[in-house]
Amino acid sequence: MSLLPYLVAGWLLLIGCFGVVRSRGLVHTVVCVAVAQSGTYVLLLSIGFQYGASAPVQGAPGPVVDPVMQALTLTDIVVSATVTALLLALVIQIAKRTGTVDPDQLDELRG
Amino acid sequence: MTRSARWIVFWLGAGGVGTLIVLALLRMPSFGGLVHPYRDLAVPAAVGRSSPNIVSSINFDQRALDTLGEETILLGSVVGAATLLRPSKDEQELLDRDEGRVLEATKLLGYLLLPVTLIVGADVVFHGHLTPGGGFQGGVVLATAVHLLYVAGSYRLLRRLRPKSWYQVAEAVAAGAFVVLGLVGLLLTGAFLANVFPHGVLGDLFSAGTVFFLNAAVGAEVTSGVVVLLSAFLAQALSVREVS
């Protein structure tokens, strides 16, 4: 039994969070959130994987890997991309309003 | 919170989450194993409805309601980003007269690839139920094709040939079309997003019932969504300037 793909997924999640905490710029923070989310792609795909199986298209030889996990991964990627776009738009607004993208300098509330 | 306090909180949390992840993984079914109950149910269901690309059948037929939620997230974030990036009161759109130089080789390649990319994008969308691909993937390819105008040509050219309002309308219409197709299913069979159209012959272009039409709707929505998003970001970088 091999745990490595699952451990990679967990490691990606934690290293993404590590990056968010360490981040000195909001664009870096957004990229780290995307890294953390990519852990879920690895987890989903490794759950659906089967040794020797081919892509889930009819006509493929032999058994196929789990298509439900691939569909979930597709959903995941779409959501991640759109959320990244929305967060980057927020970063542009923050940079315009406050003149900084360093989260440590954004500690006071503004009305 | 100071930086050091933040690190203490992070390491405590990460330690806990990491331990739980490892404990959970130890009980997982083994990687690459033979047991895939969802696959054993999804594959016959997809083939029974003439959709050789099983992932598309799952996304647009068996789990179509989830895809409606997914494309609503897409619509919501496009609306949100476009709203956030609108030029404010003290900003105006000004186009630079001088846009720099594009290498001849880039121009040639860009204009050669533009029609090719459009055709590949359309192919990926419309054969989404037959071969790997679908509305989401093809939509991104189509939006990339539009932006080759910017890479190979100029920002002015892109703005002239890509009327933003058309794409905003197309975005809304495509998102609405998905719901309308769902309602057709509801009226005809009593189940929202049911696959009501004839399933056709396995492998034909017009087969797999609603999967084909939902793919086309999602393709249109993703194309226009990405175009609207990128147009807002490009305007922020290239033309929106503060005027005092």
Interface residues (C-beta under 8 A of the other chain):
Chain A: M1 S2 L3 L4 P5 Y6 L7 G10 L13 L14 C17 F18 V21 S46 I47 G48 F49 Q50 Y51 A55 P56 V57 Q58 G59 V64 V65 D66 P67 V68 M69 Q70 A71 L74 T75 V78 V79 T82 V83 A85 L86 L88 A89 L90 I92 Q93 D104
Chain B: R3 R6 W7 F10 G13 A14 V17 G18 I21 V22 L25 L26 M28 P29 S30 F31 G32 G33 L34 H36 Y38 R39 A42 V43 A46 V47 S51 P52 N53 I54 V55 S57 I58 N59 R63 D66 T67 E70 I73 L74 S77 V78 G80 A81 L84 L85 T131 P132 G134 F136 L202 G225 L229 A232 F233 Q236
